[in-house]
Amino acid sequence: MNRLIWGTGIYLIIVISLFALSATKFPDNTDTKKRIIGCVPSARFPVIDSLDEITINDNRSTAGRFENGIFYIDLEARPGAWYPETHDGSGLRVYAFAEKGKHIQLPGPLIRVPEGTEIKASITNNIKEHELVLYGFYTRPGDPSDSVVVAPGETHQLHFNAGKAGTYFYRASASDSSFDGLPFFNDSQLYGAFIIDPPDQIPDPSERIFMFGIWNDTLNGPTTNGEELVINGLSWPYTERLNYHRNENVSWRLINASNQVHPMHLHGFFFTLNSKGGAARDFIYQKEMRRKAVTELLHPGETASITWIPEREGNWLFHCHTLVHIMPGSFLRAMPEMNGHEQNDITKHARNEMGGLIMGIHVSPNEKISSSITDEKISERKLTMVIGEEKNYLDTFNGKGFMLLEKGEPVPGKYSIPGPPLILTKDQPVAIKIINKLKEPTTLHWHGLEIESYYDGVPGWGNRGTQLAPMIQPGDSFIVHITPPRAGTYIYHTHMHNLQLLEGMYGPLIVLKPGETFHQNTDKIFLISQGDTDFDRGFFLLNGTDKTDTMRLKNGTKYRFRVINITALGPELNVSLMMNAKPVEWKFIAKDGADLPQQQCAIKQAYKQTISIGETMDFEFEPKQQGDYAFEVRGHLGKLYVTKIIAVH
């Protein structure tokens, strides 16, 4: 029923305590949503039957009009009835934008003009309860705090030049309260995209614009009564399904109009980051400065433009990697508990066991390109990965860990948490037999690897033709076939949207170049996770523990540090390497398994490097003097979570 309740009192205590620890923006008052959410709609929602229903806007049609070279846009803000899920449940009364005299839209009407366009905008406030504080109607680049106040019932005229090309947005607040200065509750959906195209460039009609939003009813205390996370006004499983052909060029603009941070992850493919900016200015990168990624953190108000190519057919996901932003359930509609048979029904799993900030992608064959997917595997390396419980790993709780076997080696007596490093070789096929010895179903996702959809680890969604990827049932097994096309640092982890990640189901995945060897003496893994039940310690673990041992290195030797964030609720962690309370230097060389462009591989201070959930970062470090160094993991406000001493001799 509830998004974070799985049927036992113990689990409920874990989750409530976890959310009480991270009260608002995570970490140090975190970007958690504190979702202890009721199963059925509550009487606290105002009656919305008398309101106009808000139309979902897919951001494909531009609002406004051109007259004599001037762009005119007439907007009004007014209350409406919003259904982010389905009409089978309750709607929400929110304020949103509309073109004057037309249907209210969410996101608000799309403004899209060429660079340097002269704009005349008319904004009417039809919200009786509050004045409207309007942001974003100014020349870019500009001051993000630049605003105008429109009293109830009044209209404000604005005249300005659009400014420089980029991905922007406009927003407003209409409330006496806010979260970190950003709207929530009724005025949380007052936003719309504002795109300025380069001069003399016709917009790509297939380009998509996705705006991330959140509706929160309260941010006081350890829990909220309700929260809705949406992409272009809808929450999974009701978000738009995207359809592409294999090897089609895909272009997206991403806009975080919510009051929380989101590490956005694309399954199965790398994307190229072409720009990063915000409501007031955008930084469009030169070609040599564009990097590849599979996960990109977007702070509130941040924007990005990305391009990618769907090179393989099948079903894929694009989603936030913060666990509580993708949990199943709803407080707007009744969701009866599923019996055991229904829970194991793979055709219902993806729809009912995920929720929130998720979009589904289907890649179909391209008639111009031959496609051959076969089960025939030649000269595969064979591995066995056993998943089982490790007694009393989390104080009195059982953890869930891994054993990795090869060539018939005997089964060790203990499950590893995190899982042991899985070392693969670029272009070498491997068959991994996963054996589930848990008492519940599970699945594994190979985060960052470019593999076939059926083996991607999303049960009921990944596919091979009409065959859906399975959950691995207790006592059952599943063979995953992988041929990694790129050397780098990746992650394997559960893709069940429950507590399995907090219980230890994750591990590092390293892909080497042909002929390379993984040298433990010089190749060092720093895997940051959560799962400890001692809430006062903050749940943060480094390589599976908060009681780290000392790492010993040699002066003058070059090391590769592979840093991984696979926490459930740590989207804004940062890492530093300190000596005598001062940062030393390292070289940032790769992100998400992809080498950085040479122009970005600069030697820099190893200080407050943000690493979000689902990101991996590789650094080259050569100690210059003997002594004790400290690898620190902190929250974005500076709270120290875990330290590892590195003794250099």
HELIX and SHEET records of a PDB file:
HELIX    1   1 GLY A    9  LEU A   21  1                                  13    
HELIX    2   2 PHE A  185  ASP A  187  5                                   3    
HELIX    3   3 LYS A  287  MET A  289  5                                   3    
HELIX    4   4 LEU A  323  HIS A  325  5                                   3    
HELIX    5   5 GLY A  340  GLN A  343  1                                   4    
HELIX    6   6 ILE A  346  ASN A  352  1                                   7    
HELIX    7   7 SER A  453  TYR A  455  5                                   3    
HELIX    8   8 PHE A  535  ARG A  537  5                                   3    
HELIX    9   9 GLN A  598  GLN A  600  5                                   3    
SHEET    1   A 5 THR A  55  ILE A  56  0                                        
SHEET    2   A 5 ILE A 104  LEU A 106  1                                        
SHEET    3   A 5 LEU A  92  GLU A  99 -1                                        
SHEET    4   A 5 ILE A  70  TRP A  82 -1                                        
SHEET    5   A 5 ARG A  65  GLU A  67 -1                                        
SHEET    1   B 6 THR A  55  ILE A  56  0                                        
SHEET    2   B 6 ILE A 104  LEU A 106  1                                        
SHEET    3   B 6 LEU A  92  GLU A  99 -1                                        
SHEET    4   B 6 ILE A  70  TRP A  82 -1                                        
SHEET    5   B 6 GLU A 118  ASN A 125  1                                        
SHEET    6   B 6 THR A 155  ASN A 161 -1                                        
SHEET    1   C 5 GLY A 108  PRO A 114  0                                        
SHEET    2   C 5 TYR A 191  ASP A 197  1                                        
SHEET    3   C 5 GLY A 166  SER A 173 -1                                        
SHEET    4   C 5 LEU A 132  TYR A 135 -1                                        
SHEET    5   C 5 SER A 147  VAL A 150 -1                                        
SHEET    1   D 6 GLU A 227  ILE A 231  0                                        
SHEET    2   D 6 ARG A 208  ASN A 216 -1                                        
SHEET    3   D 6 VAL A 250  ASN A 256  1                                        
SHEET    4   D 6 GLU A 302  TRP A 308 -1                                        
SHEET    5   D 6 PHE A 271  GLY A 278 -1                                        
SHEET    6   D 6 ASP A 282  ILE A 284 -1                                        
SHEET    1   E 6 GLU A 227  ILE A 231  0                                        
SHEET    2   E 6 ARG A 208  ASN A 216 -1                                        
SHEET    3   E 6 VAL A 250  ASN A 256  1                                        
SHEET    4   E 6 GLU A 302  TRP A 308 -1                                        
SHEET    5   E 6 PHE A 271  GLY A 278 -1                                        
SHEET    6   E 6 ARG A 291  ALA A 293 -1                                        
SHEET    1   F 5 ARG A 241  HIS A 245  0                                        
SHEET    2   F 5 ILE A 358  SER A 364  1                                        
SHEET    3   F 5 GLY A 314  CYS A 320 -1                                        
SHEET    4   F 5 HIS A 262  LEU A 266 -1                                        
SHEET    5   F 5 THR A 295  LEU A 298 -1                                        
SHEET    1   G 4 PHE A 397  GLU A 406  0                                        
SHEET    2   G 4 ARG A 381  LEU A 394 -1                                        
SHEET    3   G 4 VAL A 430  ASN A 436  1                                        
SHEET    4   G 4 SER A 477  ILE A 482 -1                                        
SHEET    1   H 4 LEU A 422  THR A 425  0                                        
SHEET    2   H 4 TYR A 506  LEU A 512  1                                        
SHEET    3   H 4 GLY A 488  THR A 494 -1                                        
SHEET    4   H 4 LEU A 444  HIS A 447 -1                                        
SHEET    1   I 2 ASN A 463  ARG A 464  0                                        
SHEET    2   I 2 GLN A 467  LEU A 468 -1                                        
SHEET    1   J 6 PHE A 540  LEU A 542  0                                        
SHEET    2   J 6 ASP A 523  GLN A 530 -1                                        
SHEET    3   J 6 TYR A 559  ASN A 565  1                                        
SHEET    4   J 6 THR A 616  PHE A 621 -1                                        
SHEET    5   J 6 GLU A 585  LYS A 591 -1                                        
SHEET    6   J 6 ALA A 594  ASP A 595 -1                                        
SHEET    1   K 6 PHE A 540  LEU A 542  0                                        
SHEET    2   K 6 ASP A 523  GLN A 530 -1                                        
SHEET    3   K 6 TYR A 559  ASN A 565  1                                        
SHEET    4   K 6 THR A 616  PHE A 621 -1                                        
SHEET    5   K 6 GLU A 585  LYS A 591 -1                                        
SHEET    6   K 6 ILE A 603  GLN A 605 -1                                        
SHEET    1   L 5 MET A 551  LEU A 553  0                                        
SHEET    2   L 5 LEU A 640  VAL A 648  1                                        
SHEET    3   L 5 GLY A 627  ARG A 634 -1                                        
SHEET    4   L 5 LEU A 573  MET A 579 -1                                        
SHEET    5   L 5 LYS A 582  PRO A 583 -1                                        
SHEET    1   M 5 MET A 551  LEU A 553  0                                        
SHEET    2   M 5 LEU A 640  VAL A 648  1                                        
SHEET    3   M 5 GLY A 627  ARG A 634 -1                                        
SHEET    4   M 5 LEU A 573  MET A 579 -1                                        
SHEET    5   M 5 GLN A 609  ILE A 611 -1                                        
END                                                                             
